[in-house]
Amino acid sequence: MSKKEIFDWTKIAKDYITSEKSIQDISDKYGISHKTVGVRAKREQWTRQREEYRRNLSCRVNERAIREQSDQIIKWQDQVNKACDNAIQALLAQSDEARQLPPTQLQAWLKALDTAMRIRREMAGYISPADLAKIEIAKKDLKIRQEEHERNMALNAESKEPITITIDDEMEKYAK
């Protein structure tokens, strides 16, 4: 009669679910027969859990990337606003001298002032029709991503077994 070995199936399942390893790779790594691992994987639905894990990870990575991009855009907007405010103030401070400029230089001065004020207005929310169209496209894209995320979350909520996996790899910083 052979001695039955005890394996940490939770660790083995997590290794399979959170990686790209095949059943064969897992069986080789842990010294368990391919058939034993395959039977256990099928019974505990490791493949379904792996798919759910990947969907959740993808959603978390996307959310993190969107947050980071939004933060960067806000920083850029602040910098542009400050630069425009400084340019407008500098140009207005020269308004008395500008009146005495030759027409071509006065026209360039007015164009610079107009450009700075237009940029400032756009940054404050007065947006051109072309930019409004781009924003609408971005909103629709975001809505589609949110709906996809909600569907994924609903699929996970409907699953019979809760999935509790901690992420130990490089993706951890994006999955929070």
FENFEN-V119562 format. One record per residue. N is the residue number from 0. PHI is phi as a letter, one per 30 degrees, with the letter a starting at -180 (none if undefined). OMEGA is omega as a letter, one per 40 degrees, with the letter a starting at -180 (* if undefined). Layout:
N&PHI&OMEGA, N&PHI&OMEGA
//
This chain:
0&none&a, 1&d&i, 2&d&a, 3&d&a, 4&d&i, 5&c&a, 6&c&i, 7&d&a, 8&d&i, 9&d&i, 10&d&a, 11&d&i, 12&d&i, 13&d&i, 14&d&i, 15&d&a, 16&d&a, 17&c&a, 18&b&i, 19&c&a, 20&d&i, 21&d&i, 22&e&i, 23&d&i, 24&e&a, 25&d&a, 26&d&i, 27&d&a, 28&d&a, 29&c&i, 30&i&i, 31&c&a, 32&d&i, 33&e&a, 34&d&a, 35&d&i, 36&d&a, 37&d&i, 38&d&a, 39&d&a, 40&d&a, 41&d&a, 42&d&a, 43&c&i, 44&h&a, 45&d&a, 46&d&i, 47&d&i, 48&d&i, 49&d&i, 50&d&i, 51&d&i, 52&e&a, 53&d&i, 54&d&a, 55&d&i, 56&d&i, 57&d&i, 58&d&a, 59&d&i, 60&d&i, 61&d&i, 62&d&a, 63&d&i, 64&d&i, 65&d&i, 66&d&a, 67&d&i, 68&d&i, 69&d&i, 70&d&a, 71&d&i, 72&d&i, 73&d&i, 74&d&i, 75&d&i, 76&d&i, 77&d&i, 78&d&i, 79&d&i, 80&e&i, 81&d&i, 82&d&i, 83&d&i, 84&e&i, 85&d&i, 86&d&a, 87&d&i, 88&d&a, 89&d&a, 90&d&i, 91&d&i, 92&d&a, 93&c&a, 94&d&i, 95&d&i, 96&d&a, 97&d&a, 98&d&a, 99&c&i, 100&d&i, 101&d&a, 102&e&a, 103&d&i, 104&d&i, 105&d&i, 106&d&i, 107&d&i, 108&d&i, 109&d&i, 110&d&i, 111&d&i, 112&d&i, 113&d&i, 114&d&a, 115&d&a, 116&d&i, 117&d&i, 118&d&a, 119&d&i, 120&d&i, 121&d&i, 122&d&i, 123&d&i, 124&j&i, 125&d&a, 126&c&i, 127&d&i, 128&e&i, 129&d&i, 130&d&i, 131&d&i, 132&d&i, 133&d&i, 134&d&i, 135&d&i, 136&d&i, 137&d&i, 138&d&i, 139&d&i, 140&d&i, 141&d&i, 142&d&i, 143&d&i, 144&d&i, 145&d&i, 146&d&i, 147&d&i, 148&d&i, 149&d&i, 150&d&i, 151&d&i, 152&d&i, 153&d&i, 154&d&i, 155&d&i, 156&d&a, 157&d&a, 158&d&a, 159&d&a, 160&c&i, 161&d&i, 162&c&i, 163&b&a, 164&b&i, 165&c&a, 166&c&a, 167&c&a, 168&c&a, 169&d&a, 170&d&a, 171&e&a, 172&d&i, 173&c&a, 174&c&a, 175&d&*
//
